Amino acid sequence: MTLGRTVASYRQALENEISKWDGFKRALRSKDAKAFDRMLNACRTYASAASMSTRPVLFEAMVMSVLLSHEEALTEIREKLDRIEQHLLQP
């Protein structure tokens, strides 16, 4: 009989899932592989939140993490663009 965890932690499961995508990454052009790494790093960034989502399918939490990361980047870009536009419109 084994005592302790019988289910891998979310972070362990995430790293295992990421490693399964190595072949896909190797087939990408260098520029795309770097973008792919950034996406996967978003999954790591939000691992604590994703582990609390208790989704039965790991990939769902991974996709939500990537979407959140993209939403944050878009918001930042929008805010910068608004500031530039306001600056250009000032007399």
Secondary structure as UniProt FT lines:
FT   HELIX           10..19
FT   TURN            20..21
FT   HELIX           22..26
FT   HELIX           30..45
FT   HELIX           47..52
FT   HELIX           58..89
//
